[in-house]
Amino acid sequence: MPPGPTTRLLSERGTRWLLVVVLVAQLFLIAAQLPDPGGNSSLLEASLLRAIAPLGRMVDRLYDLVGGFGDELHLRRTLLEENRRLKAEVARQRQRAMEAWRLEQDLERLSRALDYVGAELGPLRAADVVFVDHRPFQRTLVLWTGGQAAERNQPVVAVDGLVGRIVLPAGAYAKVQLITDRSASVGAMIERNRRQGVVRGVGAGSLELDFVSLQADVRVGDRVVTAGIDGIYPRGLPVGTVLDVRPGEELFHRIRLRPAVDMGQLDLVYLLPRLAVPAEMREGGPDAGS
Amino acid sequence: MRGLRFAGALLVVTVAHLLGVGFWSGFGLVFDLFLVLAIFNGLDGDTFAGLAGGLVAGLVADAVSGGLYGLHGLADSIVGYGTAFATQRLVVQRSPSVFLVFTLAAALQQLTLATVTLLMLPHPEFTSYPWVVAKVIATGLLGVIAFLTRRQLLARFSLWRRTRTVRVRLGR
């Protein structure tokens, strides 16, 4: 059986009392997080995350190294074909960029004429995903944010759309609450008709759009984007696509969404600058995003 | 010395968990290496070490995952203490009994997690039944593998100690 004789630090009776103390302390620790399971975090958790996350990063790099070697062998074979395809894509994108530039000029001219100043999205910052956990009620990922620490409530996006928000910055690492988490919610709207509602995670990787009245025209396939009304996420980020619409309780639709981002395939995400709303403006405002 | 051994094992387990999660994000649904370590640590019957090991392993498990912090800490503390308490009264020497201890301990952990979740979370969400069964069986199998590996290594070490030859130098 495991080790031989050991020196006991506590008697059986003392250990029993210690067990009671440890259990009660942990119940308090859990209870303290309940009002906002994704948001509040203890100093102990942040310290442990700081200590463990470098290991995760090391493992991630190991994967990159091994995977990179295999990818390189594969890519070499298809390099010429890829190059040809990319050149054609660049030509198409240049054309689109010219059109976008023309539209931007028009928009700027019109904005100036109307004295309109919109909120700027700001620069994106790339961050590596160190590890992801998809256990039930534990849908989070941990990022390596490098020298510049992330801020709490900073929006996190991927190429395809919204991923979530930072809930625990810990030095060069940060924990992200995914929008598919049960305790997450996002102010959103249907892109086609600008009808606003609140998207919340319902577990099992899917989303629901709440508070859209039965009179609203909602169709399967409609794109849902952030509405920019919750003080956390800027407007226009893709959140998901309508999968199913049914009459719900009271006067609202029950709308199920497919997330725009496949959370299981994330390896690189982007942090958006936090659009901090002044505290005095937040009071009495919508409690979205928490 | 024992604390150092445990810390080393915890480091190995953490790296293995991160490798597993990196390979397959649902790794944590089936395998809980921190639980295996907590049970294994409690097998010598020292309740204090079992409790402390379970607590530390559980808190590290909580840190590498999301959700409520302390949930696994609490469950693994009970499991570590419970395993040590049980092995003071039972003889656990053969593979079937080791398998039984590990599976029962894993079931106890799942029961504790479910109870705490049900009592404390406003919208409790549980792991589906097949995953729970898979985790309990996987913990049992990993426990047996760890137990047999350790026994093999100890036997080899003991043989080496008994048969080693010492070169005696009598000076120049």
Chai-1 contact restraints between the chains, C-beta under 6 A:
chainA,res_idxA,chainB,res_idxB,connection_type,confidence,min_distance_angstrom,max_distance_angstrom,comment,restraint_id
A,M1,B,D44,contact,1.0,0.0,6.0,A-B,restraint_1
A,P2,B,L43,contact,1.0,0.0,6.0,A-B,restraint_2
A,P2,B,D44,contact,1.0,0.0,6.0,A-B,restraint_3
A,P3,B,D44,contact,1.0,0.0,6.0,A-B,restraint_4
A,T6,B,D46,contact,1.0,0.0,6.0,A-B,restraint_5
A,L9,B,F48,contact,1.0,0.0,6.0,A-B,restraint_6
A,L10,B,F48,contact,1.0,0.0,6.0,A-B,restraint_7
A,T15,B,T47,contact,1.0,0.0,6.0,A-B,restraint_8
A,T15,B,F48,contact,1.0,0.0,6.0,A-B,restraint_9
A,L19,B,L51,contact,1.0,0.0,6.0,A-B,restraint_10
A,L19,B,Y81,contact,1.0,0.0,6.0,A-B,restraint_11
A,V22,B,L55,contact,1.0,0.0,6.0,A-B,restraint_12
A,V22,B,S77,contact,1.0,0.0,6.0,A-B,restraint_13
A,Q26,B,G70,contact,1.0,0.0,6.0,A-B,restraint_14
A,Q26,B,G73,contact,1.0,0.0,6.0,A-B,restraint_15
A,Q26,B,L74,contact,1.0,0.0,6.0,A-B,restraint_16
A,L29,B,G70,contact,1.0,0.0,6.0,A-B,restraint_17
A,I30,B,L68,contact,1.0,0.0,6.0,A-B,restraint_18
A,I30,B,G70,contact,1.0,0.0,6.0,A-B,restraint_19
A,I30,B,M120,contact,1.0,0.0,6.0,A-B,restraint_20
A,Q33,B,L68,contact,1.0,0.0,6.0,A-B,restraint_21
A,P37,B,L68,contact,1.0,0.0,6.0,A-B,restraint_22
A,S42,B,Y69,contact,1.0,0.0,6.0,A-B,restraint_23
A,E45,B,Y69,contact,1.0,0.0,6.0,A-B,restraint_24
A,L48,B,A63,contact,1.0,0.0,6.0,A-B,restraint_25
A,L49,B,A63,contact,1.0,0.0,6.0,A-B,restraint_26
A,I52,B,A63,contact,1.0,0.0,6.0,A-B,restraint_27
A,I52,B,V64,contact,1.0,0.0,6.0,A-B,restraint_28
A,L55,B,T14,contact,1.0,0.0,6.0,A-B,restraint_29
A,L55,B,V15,contact,1.0,0.0,6.0,A-B,restraint_30
A,G56,B,L18,contact,1.0,0.0,6.0,A-B,restraint_31
A,V59,B,L18,contact,1.0,0.0,6.0,A-B,restraint_32
A,V59,B,L19,contact,1.0,0.0,6.0,A-B,restraint_33
A,V59,B,G22,contact,1.0,0.0,6.0,A-B,restraint_34
A,Y63,B,G22,contact,1.0,0.0,6.0,A-B,restraint_35
A,F131,B,L18,contact,1.0,0.0,6.0,A-B,restraint_36
A,F131,B,V21,contact,1.0,0.0,6.0,A-B,restraint_37
A,V132,B,S25,contact,1.0,0.0,6.0,A-B,restraint_38
A,D133,B,G28,contact,1.0,0.0,6.0,A-B,restraint_39
A,D133,B,S65,contact,1.0,0.0,6.0,A-B,restraint_40
A,D133,B,G66,contact,1.0,0.0,6.0,A-B,restraint_41
A,H134,B,S25,contact,1.0,0.0,6.0,A-B,restraint_42
A,H134,B,G26,contact,1.0,0.0,6.0,A-B,restraint_43
A,R135,B,G28,contact,1.0,0.0,6.0,A-B,restraint_44
A,P136,B,E125,contact,1.0,0.0,6.0,A-B,restraint_45
A,P136,B,T127,contact,1.0,0.0,6.0,A-B,restraint_46
A,F137,B,G67,contact,1.0,0.0,6.0,A-B,restraint_47
A,F137,B,E125,contact,1.0,0.0,6.0,A-B,restraint_48
A,Q138,B,S65,contact,1.0,0.0,6.0,A-B,restraint_49
A,Q138,B,G66,contact,1.0,0.0,6.0,A-B,restraint_50
A,Q138,B,G67,contact,1.0,0.0,6.0,A-B,restraint_51
A,T140,B,G66,contact,1.0,0.0,6.0,A-B,restraint_52
A,R182,B,H123,contact,1.0,0.0,6.0,A-B,restraint_53
A,G203,B,E125,contact,1.0,0.0,6.0,A-B,restraint_54
A,G264,B,S25,contact,1.0,0.0,6.0,A-B,restraint_55
